[in-house]
């Protein structure tokens, strides 16, 4: 859907962000449990991809800034 030419780390960072840090409304029952599971899934994704957070950190920072501007 969003295919493009570029570093694989950008795609990995974007997926990591979307899986691990998507907003969970506070009114959702067990929101804290869901957030914890999101983080665990994101970490498992990095492990499966054979990438560390340090490798995607520069891209993650960019994605985080971009997403926070979209939400404003």
PDB file of N, CA, C, O and CB in Angstrom:
ATOM      1  N   UNK A   1       0.818  -1.188   0.000  1.00  0.00           N
ATOM      2  CA  UNK A   1       0.000   0.000   0.000  1.00  0.00           C
ATOM      3  C   UNK A   1       0.862   1.252   0.000  1.00  0.00           C
ATOM      4  O   UNK A   1       0.603   2.177  -0.769  1.00  0.00           O
ATOM      5  CB  UNK A   1      -0.931  -0.002   1.194  1.00  0.00           C
ATOM      6  N   UNK A   2       1.868   1.296   0.837  1.00  0.00           N
ATOM      7  CA  UNK A   2       2.747   2.447   0.907  1.00  0.00           C
ATOM      8  C   UNK A   2       4.135   2.098   0.396  1.00  0.00           C
ATOM      9  O   UNK A   2       5.131   2.642   0.872  1.00  0.00           O
ATOM     10  CB  UNK A   2       2.825   2.972   2.332  1.00  0.00           C
ATOM     11  N   UNK A   3       4.201   1.188  -0.574  1.00  0.00           N
ATOM     12  CA  UNK A   3       5.487   0.735  -1.076  1.00  0.00           C
ATOM     13  C   UNK A   3       6.290   1.877  -1.676  1.00  0.00           C
ATOM     14  O   UNK A   3       5.752   2.738  -2.374  1.00  0.00           O
ATOM     15  CB  UNK A   3       5.291  -0.356  -2.106  1.00  0.00           C
ATOM     16  N   UNK A   4       7.562   1.870  -1.397  1.00  0.00           N
ATOM     17  CA  UNK A   4       8.445   2.888  -1.948  1.00  0.00           C
ATOM     18  C   UNK A   4       9.868   2.345  -1.937  1.00  0.00           C
ATOM     19  O   UNK A   4      10.149   1.290  -1.367  1.00  0.00           O
ATOM     20  CB  UNK A   4       8.346   4.223  -1.143  1.00  0.00           C
ATOM     21  N   UNK A   5      10.736   3.077  -2.569  1.00  0.00           N
ATOM     22  CA  UNK A   5      12.144   2.696  -2.580  1.00  0.00           C
ATOM     23  C   UNK A   5      12.822   3.439  -1.441  1.00  0.00           C
ATOM     24  O   UNK A   5      12.677   4.654  -1.309  1.00  0.00           O
ATOM     25  CB  UNK A   5      12.825   3.019  -3.962  1.00  0.00           C
ATOM     26  N   UNK A   6      13.542   2.724  -0.641  1.00  0.00           N
ATOM     27  CA  UNK A   6      14.236   3.357   0.475  1.00  0.00           C
ATOM     28  C   UNK A   6      14.772   2.308   1.412  1.00  0.00           C
ATOM     29  O   UNK A   6      14.657   1.109   1.156  1.00  0.00           O
ATOM     30  CB  UNK A   6      13.312   4.314   1.225  1.00  0.00           C
ATOM     31  N   UNK A   7      15.355   2.760   2.492  1.00  0.00           N
ATOM     32  CA  UNK A   7      15.944   1.827   3.449  1.00  0.00           C
ATOM     33  C   UNK A   7      14.880   0.951   4.123  1.00  0.00           C
ATOM     34  O   UNK A   7      13.808   1.428   4.496  1.00  0.00           O
ATOM     35  CB  UNK A   7      16.732   2.595   4.506  1.00  0.00           C
ATOM     36  N   UNK A   8      15.195  -0.317   4.269  1.00  0.00           N
ATOM     37  CA  UNK A   8      14.253  -1.231   4.932  1.00  0.00           C
ATOM     38  C   UNK A   8      14.006  -0.814   6.375  1.00  0.00           C
ATOM     39  O   UNK A   8      12.955  -1.112   6.943  1.00  0.00           O
ATOM     40  CB  UNK A   8      14.782  -2.673   4.889  1.00  0.00           C
ATOM     41  N   UNK A   9      14.977  -0.124   6.965  1.00  0.00           N
ATOM     42  CA  UNK A   9      14.834   0.285   8.366  1.00  0.00           C
ATOM     43  C   UNK A   9      13.679   1.268   8.555  1.00  0.00           C
ATOM     44  O   UNK A   9      13.056   1.300   9.617  1.00  0.00           O
ATOM     45  CB  UNK A   9      16.133   0.914   8.866  1.00  0.00           C
ATOM     46  N   UNK A  10      13.398   2.054   7.546  1.00  0.00           N
ATOM     47  CA  UNK A  10      12.263   2.973   7.646  1.00  0.00           C
ATOM     48  C   UNK A  10      10.960   2.179   7.749  1.00  0.00           C
ATOM     49  O   UNK A  10      10.124   2.471   8.604  1.00  0.00           O
ATOM     50  CB  UNK A  10      12.220   3.934   6.424  1.00  0.00           C
ATOM     51  N   UNK A  11      10.785   1.187   6.894  1.00  0.00           N
ATOM     52  CA  UNK A  11       9.572   0.364   6.931  1.00  0.00           C
ATOM     53  C   UNK A  11       9.446  -0.387   8.246  1.00  0.00           C
ATOM     54  O   UNK A  11       8.358  -0.490   8.814  1.00  0.00           O
ATOM     55  CB  UNK A  11       9.565  -0.624   5.770  1.00  0.00           C
ATOM     56  N   UNK A  12      10.557  -0.907   8.719  1.00  0.00           N
ATOM     57  CA  UNK A  12      10.550  -1.637   9.989  1.00  0.00           C
ATOM     58  C   UNK A  12      10.195  -0.691  11.131  1.00  0.00           C
ATOM     59  O   UNK A  12       9.404  -1.041  12.007  1.00  0.00           O
ATOM     60  CB  UNK A  12      11.924  -2.305  10.249  1.00  0.00           C
ATOM     61  N   UNK A  13      10.776   0.503  11.122  1.00  0.00           N
ATOM     62  CA  UNK A  13      10.496   1.484  12.178  1.00  0.00           C
ATOM     63  C   UNK A  13       9.021   1.901  12.154  1.00  0.00           C
ATOM     64  O   UNK A  13       8.397   2.059  13.203  1.00  0.00           O
ATOM     65  CB  UNK A  13      11.405   2.727  12.016  1.00  0.00           C
ATOM     66  N   UNK A  14       8.479   2.075  10.965  1.00  0.00           N
ATOM     67  CA  UNK A  14       7.072   2.478  10.841  1.00  0.00           C
ATOM     68  C   UNK A  14       6.152   1.382  11.388  1.00  0.00           C
ATOM     69  O   UNK A  14       5.219   1.668  12.137  1.00  0.00           O
ATOM     70  CB  UNK A  14       6.721   2.785   9.362  1.00  0.00           C
ATOM     71  N   UNK A  15       6.413   0.148  11.016  1.00  0.00           N
ATOM     72  CA  UNK A  15       5.601  -0.955  11.518  1.00  0.00           C
ATOM     73  C   UNK A  15       5.754  -1.078  13.030  1.00  0.00           C
ATOM     74  O   UNK A  15       4.769  -1.276  13.740  1.00  0.00           O
ATOM     75  CB  UNK A  15       5.992  -2.277  10.828  1.00  0.00           C
ATOM     76  N   UNK A  16       6.979  -0.963  13.522  1.00  0.00           N
ATOM     77  CA  UNK A  16       7.242  -1.015  14.966  1.00  0.00           C
ATOM     78  C   UNK A  16       6.415   0.056  15.678  1.00  0.00           C
ATOM     79  O   UNK A  16       5.785  -0.212  16.701  1.00  0.00           O
ATOM     80  CB  UNK A  16       8.760  -0.818  15.263  1.00  0.00           C
ATOM     81  N   UNK A  17       6.424   1.256  15.134  1.00  0.00           N
ATOM     82  CA  UNK A  17       5.676   2.356  15.739  1.00  0.00           C
ATOM     83  C   UNK A  17       4.174   2.071  15.722  1.00  0.00           C
ATOM     84  O   UNK A  17       3.502   2.206  16.745  1.00  0.00           O
ATOM     85  CB  UNK A  17       5.975   3.671  15.005  1.00  0.00           C
ATOM     86  N   UNK A  18       3.654   1.680  14.565  1.00  0.00           N
ATOM     87  CA  UNK A  18       2.213   1.449  14.446  1.00  0.00           C
ATOM     88  C   UNK A  18       1.737   0.300  15.328  1.00  0.00           C
ATOM     89  O   UNK A  18       0.670   0.377  15.937  1.00  0.00           O
ATOM     90  CB  UNK A  18       1.850   1.164  13.001  1.00  0.00           C
ATOM     91  N   UNK A  19       2.530  -0.758  15.392  1.00  0.00           N
ATOM     92  CA  UNK A  19       2.155  -1.917  16.214  1.00  0.00           C
ATOM     93  C   UNK A  19       2.291  -1.597  17.701  1.00  0.00           C
ATOM     94  O   UNK A  19       1.426  -1.951  18.503  1.00  0.00           O
ATOM     95  CB  UNK A  19       3.026  -3.137  15.854  1.00  0.00           C
ATOM     96  N   UNK A  20       3.365  -0.936  18.055  1.00  0.00           N
ATOM     97  CA  UNK A  20       3.671  -0.748  19.470  1.00  0.00           C
ATOM     98  C   UNK A  20       3.127   0.499  20.124  1.00  0.00           C
ATOM     99  O   UNK A  20       3.029   0.560  21.350  1.00  0.00           O
ATOM    100  CB  UNK A  20       5.095  -0.750  19.638  1.00  0.00           C
ATOM    101  N   UNK A  21       2.767   1.506  19.327  1.00  0.00           N
ATOM    102  CA  UNK A  21       2.433   2.785  19.941  1.00  0.00           C
ATOM    103  C   UNK A  21       1.150   3.412  19.419  1.00  0.00           C
ATOM    104  O   UNK A  21       0.902   4.596  19.648  1.00  0.00           O
ATOM    105  CB  UNK A  21       3.549   3.734  19.738  1.00  0.00           C
ATOM    106  N   UNK A  22       0.335   2.637  18.725  1.00  0.00           N
ATOM    107  CA  UNK A  22      -0.959   3.166  18.290  1.00  0.00           C
ATOM    108  C   UNK A  22      -1.797   3.493  19.514  1.00  0.00           C
ATOM    109  O   UNK A  22      -1.736   2.806  20.534  1.00  0.00           O
ATOM    110  CB  UNK A  22      -1.700   2.155  17.369  1.00  0.00           C
ATOM    111  N   UNK A  23      -2.569   4.539  19.393  1.00  0.00           N
ATOM    112  CA  UNK A  23      -3.358   5.010  20.530  1.00  0.00           C
ATOM    113  C   UNK A  23      -4.439   4.008  20.912  1.00  0.00           C
ATOM    114  O   UNK A  23      -5.127   3.453  20.055  1.00  0.00           O
ATOM    115  CB  UNK A  23      -3.990   6.361  20.212  1.00  0.00           C
ATOM    116  N   UNK A  24      -4.573   3.792  22.203  1.00  0.00           N
ATOM    117  CA  UNK A  24      -5.648   2.977  22.754  1.00  0.00           C
ATOM    118  C   UNK A  24      -6.469   3.906  23.640  1.00  0.00           C
ATOM    119  O   UNK A  24      -5.960   4.404  24.644  1.00  0.00           O
ATOM    120  CB  UNK A  24      -5.095   1.719  23.560  1.00  0.00           C
ATOM    121  N   UNK A  25      -7.722   4.147  23.290  1.00  0.00           N
ATOM    122  CA  UNK A  25      -8.541   5.036  24.110  1.00  0.00           C
ATOM    123  C   UNK A  25      -8.611   4.549  25.560  1.00  0.00           C
ATOM    124  O   UNK A  25      -8.743   3.353  25.820  1.00  0.00           O
ATOM    125  CB  UNK A  25      -9.952   5.147  23.522  1.00  0.00           C
ATOM    126  N   UNK A  26      -8.524   5.475  26.475  1.00  0.00           N
ATOM    127  CA  UNK A  26      -8.525   5.137  27.901  1.00  0.00           C
ATOM    128  C   UNK A  26      -9.817   4.453  28.340  1.00  0.00           C
ATOM    129  O   UNK A  26      -9.818   3.679  29.298  1.00  0.00           O
ATOM    130  CB  UNK A  26      -8.310   6.390  28.727  1.00  0.00           C
ATOM    131  N   UNK A  27     -10.915   4.736  27.642  1.00  0.00           N
ATOM    132  CA  UNK A  27     -12.188   4.127  28.040  1.00  0.00           C
ATOM    133  C   UNK A  27     -12.302   2.654  27.648  1.00  0.00           C
ATOM    134  O   UNK A  27     -13.233   1.963  28.063  1.00  0.00           O
ATOM    135  CB  UNK A  27     -13.329   4.895  27.424  1.00  0.00           C
ATOM    136  N   UNK A  28     -11.347   2.181  26.848  1.00  0.00           N
ATOM    137  CA  UNK A  28     -11.343   0.770  26.467  1.00  0.00           C
ATOM    138  C   UNK A  28     -10.997  -0.063  27.698  1.00  0.00           C
ATOM    139  O   UNK A  28     -10.040   0.214  28.421  1.00  0.00           O
ATOM    140  CB  UNK A  28     -10.330   0.499  25.302  1.00  0.00           C
ATOM    141  N   UNK A  29     -11.804  -1.078  27.902  1.00  0.00           N
ATOM    142  CA  UNK A  29     -11.556  -1.962  29.037  1.00  0.00           C
ATOM    143  C   UNK A  29     -10.168  -2.582  28.883  1.00  0.00           C
ATOM    144  O   UNK A  29      -9.802  -3.026  27.794  1.00  0.00           O
ATOM    145  CB  UNK A  29     -12.655  -3.068  29.140  1.00  0.00           C
ATOM    146  N   UNK A  30      -9.412  -2.613  29.950  1.00  0.00           N
ATOM    147  CA  UNK A  30      -8.059  -3.185  29.969  1.00  0.00           C
ATOM    148  C   UNK A  30      -7.093  -2.456  29.040  1.00  0.00           C
ATOM    149  O   UNK A  30      -6.220  -3.089  28.447  1.00  0.00           O
ATOM    150  CB  UNK A  30      -8.113  -4.646  29.586  1.00  0.00           C
ATOM    151  N   UNK A  31      -7.233  -1.144  28.903  1.00  0.00           N
ATOM    152  CA  UNK A  31      -6.362  -0.356  28.026  1.00  0.00           C
ATOM    153  C   UNK A  31      -4.889  -0.546  28.392  1.00  0.00           C
ATOM    154  O   UNK A  31      -4.037  -0.637  27.508  1.00  0.00           O
ATOM    155  CB  UNK A  31      -6.733   1.134  28.103  1.00  0.00           C
ATOM    156  N   UNK A  32      -4.591  -0.607  29.674  1.00  0.00           N
ATOM    157  CA  UNK A  32      -3.200  -0.789  30.090  1.00  0.00           C
ATOM    158  C   UNK A  32      -2.657  -2.142  29.650  1.00  0.00           C
ATOM    159  O   UNK A  32      -1.502  -2.246  29.237  1.00  0.00           O
ATOM    160  CB  UNK A  32      -3.078  -0.648  31.603  1.00  0.00           C
ATOM    161  N   UNK A  33      -3.481  -3.170  29.738  1.00  0.00           N
ATOM    162  CA  UNK A  33      -3.068  -4.498  29.281  1.00  0.00           C
ATOM    163  C   UNK A  33      -2.823  -4.504  27.770  1.00  0.00           C
ATOM    164  O   UNK A  33      -1.871  -5.117  27.287  1.00  0.00           O
ATOM    165  CB  UNK A  33      -4.134  -5.546  29.651  1.00  0.00           C
ATOM    166  N   UNK A  34      -3.686  -3.821  27.042  1.00  0.00           N
ATOM    167  CA  UNK A  34      -3.535  -3.757  25.586  1.00  0.00           C
ATOM    168  C   UNK A  34      -2.244  -3.026  25.225  1.00  0.00           C
ATOM    169  O   UNK A  34      -1.515  -3.462  24.334  1.00  0.00           O
ATOM    170  CB  UNK A  34      -4.755  -3.053  24.938  1.00  0.00           C
ATOM    171  N   UNK A  35      -1.956  -1.925  25.905  1.00  0.00           N
ATOM    172  CA  UNK A  35      -0.721  -1.174  25.652  1.00  0.00           C
ATOM    173  C   UNK A  35       0.507  -2.040  25.931  1.00  0.00           C
ATOM    174  O   UNK A  35       1.485  -2.005  25.183  1.00  0.00           O
ATOM    175  CB  UNK A  35      -0.678   0.103  26.518  1.00  0.00           C
ATOM    176  N   UNK A  36       0.448  -2.805  26.997  1.00  0.00           N
ATOM    177  CA  UNK A  36       1.565  -3.696  27.348  1.00  0.00           C
ATOM    178  C   UNK A  36       1.751  -4.768  26.260  1.00  0.00           C
ATOM    179  O   UNK A  36       2.877  -5.084  25.875  1.00  0.00           O
ATOM    180  CB  UNK A  36       1.314  -4.370  28.736  1.00  0.00           C
ATOM    181  N   UNK A  37       0.651  -5.309  25.783  1.00  0.00           N
ATOM    182  CA  UNK A  37       0.713  -6.307  24.707  1.00  0.00           C
ATOM    183  C   UNK A  37       1.230  -5.695  23.402  1.00  0.00           C
ATOM    184  O   UNK A  37       1.977  -6.338  22.664  1.00  0.00           O
ATOM    185  CB  UNK A  37      -0.672  -6.927  24.480  1.00  0.00           C
ATOM    186  N   UNK A  38       0.835  -4.466  23.124  1.00  0.00           N
ATOM    187  CA  UNK A  38       1.345  -3.775  21.934  1.00  0.00           C
ATOM    188  C   UNK A  38       2.869  -3.688  21.990  1.00  0.00           C
ATOM    189  O   UNK A  38       3.555  -3.978  21.010  1.00  0.00           O
ATOM    190  CB  UNK A  38       0.728  -2.355  21.817  1.00  0.00           C
ATOM    191  N   UNK A  39       3.380  -3.290  23.139  1.00  0.00           N
ATOM    192  CA  UNK A  39       4.830  -3.159  23.292  1.00  0.00           C
ATOM    193  C   UNK A  39       5.518  -4.515  23.112  1.00  0.00           C
ATOM    194  O   UNK A  39       6.545  -4.608  22.439  1.00  0.00           O
ATOM    195  CB  UNK A  39       5.175  -2.566  24.674  1.00  0.00           C
ATOM    196  N   UNK A  40       4.958  -5.552  23.707  1.00  0.00           N
ATOM    197  CA  UNK A  40       5.536  -6.892  23.574  1.00  0.00           C
ATOM    198  C   UNK A  40       5.535  -7.353  22.115  1.00  0.00           C
ATOM    199  O   UNK A  40       6.508  -7.941  21.643  1.00  0.00           O
ATOM    200  CB  UNK A  40       4.762  -7.896  24.444  1.00  0.00           C
ATOM    201  N   UNK A  41       4.442  -7.084  21.411  1.00  0.00           N
ATOM    202  CA  UNK A  41       4.346  -7.456  20.006  1.00  0.00           C
ATOM    203  C   UNK A  41       5.374  -6.692  19.171  1.00  0.00           C
ATOM    204  O   UNK A  41       6.008  -7.266  18.286  1.00  0.00           O
ATOM    205  CB  UNK A  41       2.929  -7.194  19.480  1.00  0.00           C
ATOM    206  N   UNK A  42       5.535  -5.414  19.449  1.00  0.00           N
ATOM    207  CA  UNK A  42       6.515  -4.601  18.713  1.00  0.00           C
ATOM    208  C   UNK A  42       7.931  -5.134  18.937  1.00  0.00           C
ATOM    209  O   UNK A  42       8.723  -5.210  17.998  1.00  0.00           O
ATOM    210  CB  UNK A  42       6.429  -3.114  19.150  1.00  0.00           C
ATOM    211  N   UNK A  43       8.244  -5.498  20.161  1.00  0.00           N
ATOM    212  CA  UNK A  43       9.575  -6.047  20.449  1.00  0.00           C
ATOM    213  C   UNK A  43       9.775  -7.397  19.758  1.00  0.00           C
ATOM    214  O   UNK A  43      10.857  -7.682  19.245  1.00  0.00           O
ATOM    215  CB  UNK A  43       9.774  -6.199  21.969  1.00  0.00           C
ATOM    216  N   UNK A  44       8.733  -8.221  19.749  1.00  0.00           N
ATOM    217  CA  UNK A  44       8.814  -9.510  19.058  1.00  0.00           C
ATOM    218  C   UNK A  44       9.000  -9.307  17.555  1.00  0.00           C
ATOM    219  O   UNK A  44       9.707 -10.074  16.902  1.00  0.00           O
ATOM    220  CB  UNK A  44       7.548 -10.349  19.330  1.00  0.00           C
ATOM    221  N   UNK A  45       8.365  -8.280  17.018  1.00  0.00           N
ATOM    222  CA  UNK A  45       8.505  -7.963  15.594  1.00  0.00           C
ATOM    223  C   UNK A  45       9.961  -7.615  15.271  1.00  0.00           C
ATOM    224  O   UNK A  45      10.518  -8.118  14.295  1.00  0.00           O
ATOM    225  CB  UNK A  45       7.570  -6.788  15.200  1.00  0.00           C
ATOM    226  N   UNK A  46      10.571  -6.763  16.083  1.00  0.00           N
ATOM    227  CA  UNK A  46      11.983  -6.421  15.852  1.00  0.00           C
ATOM    228  C   UNK A  46      12.865  -7.658  15.896  1.00  0.00           C
ATOM    229  O   UNK A  46      13.755  -7.832  15.063  1.00  0.00           O
ATOM    230  CB  UNK A  46      12.467  -5.403  16.891  1.00  0.00           C
ATOM    231  N   UNK A  47      12.610  -8.507  16.867  1.00  0.00           N
ATOM    232  CA  UNK A  47      13.401  -9.734  16.996  1.00  0.00           C
ATOM    233  C   UNK A  47      13.241 -10.608  15.744  1.00  0.00           C
ATOM    234  O   UNK A  47      14.223 -11.131  15.217  1.00  0.00           O
ATOM    235  CB  UNK A  47      12.976 -10.522  18.262  1.00  0.00           C
ATOM    236  N   UNK A  48      12.022 -10.759  15.283  1.00  0.00           N
ATOM    237  CA  UNK A  48      11.758 -11.570  14.090  1.00  0.00           C
ATOM    238  C   UNK A  48      12.423 -10.975  12.848  1.00  0.00           C
ATOM    239  O   UNK A  48      12.871 -11.710  11.968  1.00  0.00           O
ATOM    240  CB  UNK A  48      10.248 -11.699  13.862  1.00  0.00           C
ATOM    241  N   UNK A  49      12.485  -9.652  12.778  1.00  0.00           N
ATOM    242  CA  UNK A  49      13.107  -8.979  11.643  1.00  0.00           C
ATOM    243  C   UNK A  49      14.639  -8.969  11.754  1.00  0.00           C
ATOM    244  O   UNK A  49      15.330  -8.622  10.796  1.00  0.00           O
ATOM    245  CB  UNK A  49      12.582  -7.549  11.536  1.00  0.00           C
ATOM    246  N   UNK A  50      15.160  -9.348  12.919  1.00  0.00           N
ATOM    247  CA  UNK A  50      16.607  -9.371  13.113  1.00  0.00           C
ATOM    248  C   UNK A  50      17.211  -7.978  13.191  1.00  0.00           C
ATOM    249  O   UNK A  50      18.326  -7.740  12.726  1.00  0.00           O
ATOM    250  CB  UNK A  50      17.261 -10.141  11.997  1.00  0.00           C
ATOM    251  N   UNK A  51      16.456  -7.062  13.787  1.00  0.00           N
ATOM    252  CA  UNK A  51      16.864  -5.665  13.876  1.00  0.00           C
ATOM    253  C   UNK A  51      16.778  -5.212  15.334  1.00  0.00           C
ATOM    254  O   UNK A  51      15.910  -5.661  16.082  1.00  0.00           O
ATOM    255  CB  UNK A  51      15.979  -4.766  12.960  1.00  0.00           C
ATOM    256  N   UNK A  52      17.676  -4.328  15.725  1.00  0.00           N
ATOM    257  CA  UNK A  52      17.610  -3.762  17.073  1.00  0.00           C
ATOM    258  C   UNK A  52      16.977  -2.381  17.010  1.00  0.00           C
ATOM    259  O   UNK A  52      16.905  -1.760  15.949  1.00  0.00           O
ATOM    260  CB  UNK A  52      19.020  -3.689  17.718  1.00  0.00           C
ATOM    261  N   UNK A  53      16.523  -1.915  18.161  1.00  0.00           N
ATOM    262  CA  UNK A  53      15.947  -0.577  18.211  1.00  0.00           C
ATOM    263  C   UNK A  53      16.978   0.475  17.819  1.00  0.00           C
ATOM    264  O   UNK A  53      16.635   1.467  17.175  1.00  0.00           O
ATOM    265  CB  UNK A  53      15.399  -0.284  19.610  1.00  0.00           C
ATOM    266  N   UNK A  54      18.223   0.271  18.195  1.00  0.00           N
ATOM    267  CA  UNK A  54      19.265   1.239  17.843  1.00  0.00           C
ATOM    268  C   UNK A  54      19.412   1.393  16.330  1.00  0.00           C
ATOM    269  O   UNK A  54      19.744   2.475  15.846  1.00  0.00           O
ATOM    270  CB  UNK A  54      20.600   0.817  18.450  1.00  0.00           C
ATOM    271  N   UNK A  55      19.166   0.325  15.589  1.00  0.00           N
ATOM    272  CA  UNK A  55      19.259   0.395  14.127  1.00  0.00           C
ATOM    273  C   UNK A  55      18.115   1.197  13.509  1.00  0.00           C
ATOM    274  O   UNK A  55      18.285   1.826  12.464  1.00  0.00           O
ATOM    275  CB  UNK A  55      19.271  -1.007  13.540  1.00  0.00           C
ATOM    276  N   UNK A  56      16.957   1.174  14.155  1.00  0.00           N
ATOM    277  CA  UNK A  56      15.809   1.889  13.589  1.00  0.00           C
ATOM    278  C   UNK A  56      15.563   3.229  14.271  1.00  0.00           C
ATOM    279  O   UNK A  56      14.705   3.998  13.837  1.00  0.00           O
ATOM    280  CB  UNK A  56      14.562   1.033  13.693  1.00  0.00           C
ATOM    281  N   UNK A  57      16.302   3.511  15.323  1.00  0.00           N
ATOM    282  CA  UNK A  57      16.056   4.722  16.109  1.00  0.00           C
ATOM    283  C   UNK A  57      16.021   6.004  15.270  1.00  0.00           C
ATOM    284  O   UNK A  57      15.120   6.818  15.472  1.00  0.00           O
ATOM    285  CB  UNK A  57      17.114   4.853  17.167  1.00  0.00           C
ATOM    286  N   UNK A  58      16.956   6.223  14.339  1.00  0.00           N
ATOM    287  CA  UNK A  58      16.872   7.462  13.551  1.00  0.00           C
ATOM    288  C   UNK A  58      15.557   7.573  12.759  1.00  0.00           C
ATOM    289  O   UNK A  58      15.003   8.665  12.632  1.00  0.00           O
ATOM    290  CB  UNK A  58      18.057   7.541  12.588  1.00  0.00           C
ATOM    291  N   UNK A  59      15.074   6.478  12.243  1.00  0.00           N
ATOM    292  CA  UNK A  59      13.823   6.467  11.486  1.00  0.00           C
ATOM    293  C   UNK A  59      12.628   6.567  12.421  1.00  0.00           C
ATOM    294  O   UNK A  59      11.644   7.239  12.112  1.00  0.00           O
ATOM    295  CB  UNK A  59      13.721   5.197  10.631  1.00  0.00           C
ATOM    296  N   UNK A  60      12.714   5.905  13.549  1.00  0.00           N
ATOM    297  CA  UNK A  60      11.643   5.918  14.535  1.00  0.00           C
ATOM    298  C   UNK A  60      11.392   7.347  15.008  1.00  0.00           C
ATOM    299  O   UNK A  60      10.244   7.772  15.137  1.00  0.00           O
ATOM    300  CB  UNK A  60      11.988   5.002  15.729  1.00  0.00           C
ATOM    301  N   UNK A  61      12.464   8.081  15.266  1.00  0.00           N
ATOM    302  CA  UNK A  61      12.350   9.461  15.721  1.00  0.00           C
ATOM    303  C   UNK A  61      11.620  10.306  14.685  1.00  0.00           C
ATOM    304  O   UNK A  61      10.759  11.112  15.038  1.00  0.00           O
ATOM    305  CB  UNK A  61      13.736  10.051  16.009  1.00  0.00           C
ATOM    306  N   UNK A  62      11.954  10.131  13.416  1.00  0.00           N
ATOM    307  CA  UNK A  62      11.289  10.862  12.331  1.00  0.00           C
ATOM    308  C   UNK A  62       9.808  10.497  12.257  1.00  0.00           C
ATOM    309  O   UNK A  62       8.957  11.379  12.134  1.00  0.00           O
ATOM    310  CB  UNK A  62      11.974  10.569  10.982  1.00  0.00           C
ATOM    311  N   UNK A  63       9.504   9.236  12.330  1.00  0.00           N
ATOM    312  CA  UNK A  63       8.114   8.772  12.264  1.00  0.00           C
ATOM    313  C   UNK A  63       7.323   9.307  13.449  1.00  0.00           C
ATOM    314  O   UNK A  63       6.192   9.767  13.292  1.00  0.00           O
ATOM    315  CB  UNK A  63       8.053   7.229  12.234  1.00  0.00           C
ATOM    316  N   UNK A  64       7.912   9.245  14.614  1.00  0.00           N
ATOM    317  CA  UNK A  64       7.254   9.743  15.826  1.00  0.00           C
ATOM    318  C   UNK A  64       6.911  11.233  15.694  1.00  0.00           C
ATOM    319  O   UNK A  64       5.811  11.654  16.050  1.00  0.00           O
ATOM    320  CB  UNK A  64       8.155   9.514  17.056  1.00  0.00           C
ATOM    321  N   UNK A  65       7.844  12.010  15.190  1.00  0.00           N
ATOM    322  CA  UNK A  65       7.586  13.446  15.001  1.00  0.00           C
ATOM    323  C   UNK A  65       6.500  13.685  13.967  1.00  0.00           C
ATOM    324  O   UNK A  65       5.617  14.519  14.170  1.00  0.00           O
ATOM    325  CB  UNK A  65       8.864  14.168  14.580  1.00  0.00           C
ATOM    326  N   UNK A  66       6.561  12.960  12.864  1.00  0.00           N
ATOM    327  CA  UNK A  66       5.575  13.102  11.798  1.00  0.00           C
ATOM    328  C   UNK A  66       4.188  12.731  12.311  1.00  0.00           C
ATOM    329  O   UNK A  66       3.222  13.453  12.064  1.00  0.00           O
ATOM    330  CB  UNK A  66       5.953  12.227  10.587  1.00  0.00           C
ATOM    331  N   UNK A  67       4.084  11.622  13.016  1.00  0.00           N
ATOM    332  CA  UNK A  67       2.786  11.171  13.524  1.00  0.00           C
ATOM    333  C   UNK A  67       2.220  12.156  14.553  1.00  0.00           C
ATOM    334  O   UNK A  67       1.012  12.395  14.573  1.00  0.00           O
ATOM    335  CB  UNK A  67       2.917   9.771  14.151  1.00  0.00           C
ATOM    336  N   UNK A  68       3.066  12.723  15.397  1.00  0.00           N
ATOM    337  CA  UNK A  68       2.570  13.660  16.409  1.00  0.00           C
ATOM    338  C   UNK A  68       2.059  14.937  15.753  1.00  0.00           C
ATOM    339  O   UNK A  68       1.129  15.557  16.268  1.00  0.00           O
ATOM    340  CB  UNK A  68       3.675  13.992  17.428  1.00  0.00           C
ATOM    341  N   UNK A  69       2.653  15.351  14.612  1.00  0.00           N
ATOM    342  CA  UNK A  69       2.174  16.519  13.886  1.00  0.00           C
ATOM    343  C   UNK A  69       0.834  16.227  13.214  1.00  0.00           C
ATOM    344  O   UNK A  69      -0.025  17.105  13.130  1.00  0.00           O
ATOM    345  CB  UNK A  69       3.208  16.962  12.843  1.00  0.00           C
ATOM    346  N   UNK A  70       0.655  14.992  12.734  1.00  0.00           N
ATOM    347  CA  UNK A  70      -0.607  14.614  12.106  1.00  0.00           C
ATOM    348  C   UNK A  70      -1.738  14.632  13.119  1.00  0.00           C
ATOM    349  O   UNK A  70      -2.875  14.955  12.775  1.00  0.00           O
ATOM    350  CB  UNK A  70      -0.495  13.231  11.463  1.00  0.00           C
ATOM    351  N   UNK A  71      -1.439  14.290  14.359  1.00  0.00           N
ATOM    352  CA  UNK A  71      -2.465  14.196  15.395  1.00  0.00           C
ATOM    353  C   UNK A  71      -2.860  15.589  15.926  1.00  0.00           C
ATOM    354  O   UNK A  71      -3.928  15.752  16.516  1.00  0.00           O
ATOM    355  CB  UNK A  71      -1.964  13.311  16.550  1.00  0.00           C
ATOM    356  N   UNK A  72      -1.995  16.580  15.712  1.00  0.00           N
ATOM    357  CA  UNK A  72      -2.260  17.924  16.254  1.00  0.00           C
ATOM    358  C   UNK A  72      -3.308  18.670  15.452  1.00  0.00           C
ATOM    359  O   UNK A  72      -3.641  19.809  15.780  1.00  0.00           O
ATOM    360  CB  UNK A  72      -0.981  18.739  16.291  1.00  0.00           C
TER     361      UNK A  72
END
